[in-house]
Amino acid sequence: MPACLKKIFSGEVPTSSLVAFRILWGLILALSILRFITKGWVTSLYLEPEFFFSYWGFSWVKPWNQAWMLYTHFGILFLAALGIATGFYYRLSSLVFFIGFTMVELWDKSNYLNHYYFISLMSFLLCWLPLNRAYSLDIAWRKTKAWQTFPKLVLRSIQFQIGLVYFFAGVAKLGPDWLLQGQPLKIWLSTRTDTPILGFLFSYPQTALAMSWLGALFDLSVVFFLLWKKTRGLTYLALLFFHLLTYKLFNIGVFPWVMMVATLVFFDPDWPRRLFSTILTKIKLQSTGQKDLIPAKAWMTENTVMENIRVTKSNDKKLGNYFTLFFCFYFTLQFLFPLRHHFYGGNVLWHEQGFRFSWRVMLMEKTGVVDFILKDPKTKRQWQVSAKDYLKPHQYRQMVTQADMILEMAHYLKNLWLAKGFEDIQVYAYSKVSLNGRPNQTLIDPQVNLAQEKEGLYQKTWIKPWQEASFF
Amino acid sequence: MKRKKLLLLFSLISLWLNPPACGGSAGGGSETSLDLSLLFTSFGQTLILPTYESLHTQTEMLSQNLNLLCENLNEENLIQAQNSWIEVHDLLMRSESFAIGPYHSLGLENTINFWPARPTDIENFLVTQESFSADSLVSLGVLARGLKPMEYLLFKEAEGTSNVLEGLNLSPKRCQFLNAMGEDLANQTSTLLNAWIPEGGNFSAELSLAGSDSQAYPNLNDALSSIINVISQSLETWKDKKILKPQGIMSAEGIAQPDLVENPFAHHSRESLQQNLLGLSLIYGTESNTDLRLYDLLAEKNLGLAQEGLVLIQNALISVESMTLPLSQSLTEDPESVEALSQSILELRDFFSGSVASVLGVTITFNDTDGD
């Protein structure tokens, strides 16, 4: 390994930052699950719909069909999240959470969110990372051997996973809509002029354009500035501002909080210990009536802490090799996967092939309509079917602009009518979609019988090519 | 010093995340932007509220005319009651594309205008119920309430009779049922009006204060979304339920079903669609309207888009006006005119659900949970 890489990946780091990450991450997952349950989404998203949109290859993963089963599933997820936070049966908890949460994500494509994907990936990573080796219930109750340091690779893998999200979110913004037109922010901000303090700015198109550029620059550079000690503090403040702003302006649920917590791993690996030490010292000095007898900064140097904890490196080599292999394979895949849309060509915002699982965050305002036309080839009769009769509003809204979901709906309708006794059924779609404030365009070729088209990773030739149109 | 700066920063963030109730600019706050709260105020004060006032006044008149008819059963009183029903129905149809808020949240959509009417159930009520009153109708449910069952009793001759008056004469309970419906309807339009006026629920203030002091619409975007969604949903209903279903296009049999038109007894379905479109034109506005309307908002975004809307609404109105026969008759005798109307409403649906929603950013961009 080259020396520069060795410096980055080899060695040991204090445990406190990663332990803080484990605790905060577990708690935010637990809160997310609680939020999901208390908002009634378990019922409305997974019990009430009669049809669910599957991911290709995962159509066998379906939600439990009984309320008690669903709530038990989410209850187990909640307990697993607490298990991660406290480090109690940590590996099992991580595995259970990863599988259980990913199942929820796979149940219905309509509910896809980038941050759910991020949570799945991070949960997968945690299954491999030994974050229960310090300050955990596993150590206290299950006699798991405690480590006084973690291999640096553990820290780097988490940082890398987070870094990928920001970096690719930034790369995805390097398009004409975002950079030249300020879309879709221009549309969204113009309806948020009632935002306190900053609202008046949002009626100016220049604000959207400026925010688009700043957003892209932020996403592309934030990880590098967080890694550099000199800029870390200010960058984190900017990150807080950025995420609080998006939380305030857009309905993006727990995503800002997840990222604000997760990015703490970019601080010095012993920041929690130093923080607590500083606080304890201040309290101690104030209670004894002494002030600034010992400079607070004395506690804040890494060397002091490192000396105090007497670093052990016994696990370094063995764990280093093991993780290096895993690290290389996993992250090469992670790096390439978001770029797969290049194989399809065209405008990914339009056809959305390779759109999901690519950190394409907040890139489009898409609305549309779709009507399905069914034809009986035997009698030549045709009739129209409204997908609204079979879908919940949130599913319908997602389907109308996404070609693969329209295809799946077409197959569902075909099967419904075949079950009614028809020998054969053709399904056509009349679809109109508006992207980022442009006039409607036809998304699906109305001449193509969707009942005959197969879902898969190959190019969907029945999606009408994107025609560049001027903005309204 | 550093602590003070931090405190100031956190105070600002807290203030911004949890602004006081009176905080926040209600409008665009910029010379370059139409003040949405003025637009919403205009909708409430100059369109929705006056329409509901008229609706209630006309409904009370309908109730009186039904009373008059039942006290003195004659042709003149019947026609007067029927015309009164048409007035009320037209007003309701006109209000469909701006029926935001209480009309749906109070469930009045069903209790005032549940359709299609079910003659078998209505006749069954006449047999099983000893008497009818506004209160008793509430317990009978939507099949016995509102404009559509009333249409049946007022326009459709009872079985075994040759005209409506004969049926009313033969069975006093029919008249009692009609009277109860009239009273119930007046109560309901009163509830609707009350929900909007300042002395009542004051929903017009909820709309005007969207984005500042409104519980119904905490953000301006919520109010705008609500308005565009009602328009889109209305257009979807007009297209599917009022035209395609009777055309037979929504069923595998593919046969026209004139019985499924909205007003099969009053033969008023074409006029109802016309009123629907007139209502849409009222909320959309024109280049020369004195009150603020959707056109003004869209014209500010793009004049071409705003004018496209005007053309589409005009085309749809021309389509409906050029239909010379009642809709139920046109389905079989003049299908081209129905097809033309259907196409023009489809284009309007695409326009509002696609282009307008996109340019205004009102589609619920994220799903019901949250998004990114």
Interface residues (C-beta under 8 A of the other chain):
Chain A: F36 K39 W41 S44 L45 S110 N111 L113 N114 H115 P184 I187 W188 S190 T191 R192 T193 D194 T195 P196 I197 L198 G199 F200 S203 Y204 L240 L244 Y247 K248 F250 N251 I252 G253 V254 F255 V361 M362 E365 K366 T367 G368 V369 L374 D376 R381 Q382 W383 Q384 V385 S386 K388 P393 H394 R397 Q398 W417 K420 F422 K432 V433 S434 L435 N436 G437 R438 P439 N440 F471 F472
Chain B: L12 I13 L15 W16 L17 P19 G23 G24 S25 A26 G27 G28 G29 S30 T32 S33 L36 A210 G211 S212 N219 L220 N221 L224 E236 D240 L244 G248 I249 M250 S251 A252 E253 G254 K301 N302 G304 L305 R349 D350 F351 S353 G354 S355 A357 S358 V359 L360 G361 V362 T363 I364 T365 F366 N367 D368 T369 D370 G371 D372
